[in-house]
Amino acid sequence: MSTPPEAPAQASASGSSAAPSALRIAVVGHTNAGKTSLLRTLTRRAAFGEVSDRPGVTRHVERIDLLLQGEVAVRFFDTPGLEDAVALLDYLQELPAQSLPAHPSRTDRVRAFLSGPEAHASFEQEAKVLRALLEHADAAMLVIDTRAPVLPKYRAEMELLAGCARPVMPVLNFVSAPGSRRTEWHAALREAGLHALAEFDAVAPFTGAEQALYRDLATLLPARRAQMDAIACGLLMEAAARDRQTRMEIASA
């Protein structure tokens, strides 16, 4: 008996039901790239998930929401780290012809893999990531630790994600850290055809980083531009409100 597809788990931090118009983003990338840390920052939920130097801490897809004025503006899917994209790409190329259409696309191969046995065996973690992107998300944020060298496994991950036929926006993390290979990653992303990107330090984001993130993402989802502009404006308004509240508390102390 085949195992049913995994549904994204509900994160304890989020109890709201998302409106059909809510933006849905899968946060993907290699293990220990900073996906969960990024989500903690973007959603202001410091206790979400588990952050560790150990690889593979996130083992299931969890969802967490960005709330603006009490409404779900963005539903994020925190996915496990991709572990062996190189081997999975080889496997996709070797899928038997009878499991594919006459002239299969990359997406056809991904769908055939997800409906096959290896999606619940050797490549279970990759299957969770691809299913979240293909079946639940409007786009992906590919989190990259720029301190890491540009290795073939990372290029394989980009190619694998492209097979889901969803816009992918790289988010370069730790760009201000010593040893960051920011320039090398910029070149690698251009070679992969990923020209729209964002730089975001999940630990110490620079002023305006969140607004820039959503406005950059709008270049990949032009039909959602007005919605993402509204999210960026909403974040600015909330920041201004927090600043006013802080000043009032200081003045009354």
Disulfide bonds with the S-S distance in Angstrom:
none
